[in-house]
Amino acid sequence: DVHVRWLRLKIEKNPAQPTLLGTVRGVGYRINL
């Protein structure tokens, strides 16, 4: 979770509202290109 937060801080314009790196419940994470 900490590593995903760091990634969001680096790649997202607004890390509070992530659009590029999404969470898929029960599965993990997904990159939205």
Residue frames as a rotation matrix with the C-alpha (Angstrom) as fourth column:
ASP 1
0.563 0.827 0.000 0.00
0.827 -0.563 0.000 0.00
0.000 0.000 -1.000 0.00
VAL 2
0.418 -0.490 -0.765 2.83
0.161 -0.788 0.594 2.39
-0.894 -0.372 -0.251 0.79
HIS 3
-0.644 -0.716 0.268 4.50
0.357 0.029 0.934 1.73
-0.677 0.697 0.237 -2.56
VAL 4
-0.148 0.688 0.710 1.25
0.974 -0.022 0.224 2.37
0.170 0.725 -0.667 -4.43
ARG 5
0.750 0.394 -0.531 0.87
0.535 -0.834 0.136 5.67
-0.389 -0.387 -0.836 -2.58
TRP 6
-0.092 -0.876 -0.474 4.39
0.078 -0.481 0.873 6.69
-0.993 0.044 0.113 -3.64
LEU 7
-0.688 -0.108 0.718 3.60
0.686 0.228 0.691 5.78
-0.238 0.968 -0.083 -7.24
ARG 8
0.331 0.903 0.275 0.41
0.937 -0.349 0.018 7.82
0.112 0.251 -0.961 -7.14
LEU 9
0.577 -0.176 -0.797 2.27
0.277 -0.877 0.394 10.82
-0.768 -0.448 -0.457 -5.74
LYS 10
-0.459 -0.876 -0.147 4.73
0.083 -0.207 0.975 10.61
-0.885 0.435 0.168 -8.64
ILE 11
-0.886 0.024 0.463 2.42
0.456 0.225 0.861 9.90
-0.084 0.974 -0.210 -11.59
GLU 12
0.048 0.995 0.083 -0.98
0.996 -0.053 0.067 11.37
0.071 0.080 -0.994 -10.70
LYS 13
-0.418 -0.072 0.906 -1.90
0.235 -0.972 0.031 15.01
0.878 0.225 0.423 -11.17
ASN 14
-0.039 0.468 0.883 -4.21
-0.889 -0.420 0.184 14.77
0.457 -0.777 0.432 -8.16
PRO 15
-0.801 -0.399 -0.447 -3.25
-0.219 0.889 -0.402 11.79
0.558 -0.224 -0.799 -5.95
ALA 16
-0.737 0.590 0.330 -6.39
-0.384 0.036 -0.923 12.21
-0.556 -0.807 0.200 -3.85
GLN 17
0.490 0.870 -0.052 -8.49
-0.488 0.224 -0.843 11.38
-0.722 0.439 0.535 -6.95
PRO 18
-0.517 -0.825 0.228 -6.43
-0.276 0.413 0.868 8.73
-0.810 0.385 -0.441 -8.74
THR 19
0.569 0.688 -0.451 -7.26
-0.654 0.046 -0.755 8.13
-0.499 0.724 0.477 -12.38
LEU 20
0.130 -0.614 -0.779 -4.18
-0.883 0.285 -0.372 6.33
0.450 0.736 -0.505 -13.73
LEU 21
-0.796 -0.445 -0.410 -3.62
-0.184 0.823 -0.537 3.77
0.576 -0.352 -0.737 -10.99
GLY 22
0.054 0.949 0.310 -6.90
-0.828 -0.130 0.546 2.25
0.558 -0.286 0.779 -9.84
THR 23
-0.759 -0.205 0.618 -7.76
-0.580 0.643 -0.500 -0.24
-0.295 -0.738 -0.607 -7.13
VAL 24
-0.143 0.690 -0.709 -9.67
-0.556 0.537 0.635 -3.38
0.819 0.485 0.307 -8.07
ARG 25
0.064 0.238 0.969 -11.34
-0.994 0.096 0.042 -4.75
-0.084 -0.966 0.243 -4.98
GLY 26
0.675 0.198 0.711 -10.34
-0.363 0.928 0.086 -8.31
-0.643 -0.316 0.698 -4.18
VAL 27
0.889 -0.358 0.286 -7.80
0.441 0.501 -0.744 -8.43
0.123 0.788 0.604 -7.01
GLY 28
-0.085 -0.950 -0.301 -5.18
0.906 -0.199 0.372 -5.69
-0.414 -0.241 0.878 -6.68
TYR 29
-0.010 -0.029 -1.000 -4.35
-0.078 -0.996 0.030 -2.67
-0.997 0.079 0.008 -8.81
ARG 30
0.319 0.177 0.931 -4.93
0.887 0.290 -0.359 -1.71
-0.334 0.941 -0.064 -12.42
ILE 31
-0.652 -0.540 -0.532 -3.21
0.229 -0.810 0.540 0.85
-0.723 0.230 0.652 -14.65
ASN 32
0.487 0.844 0.225 -5.72
0.615 -0.149 -0.774 2.87
-0.620 0.516 -0.592 -16.66
LEU 33
-0.636 -0.770 -0.059 -4.07
0.454 -0.435 0.778 4.22
-0.624 0.468 0.626 -19.81
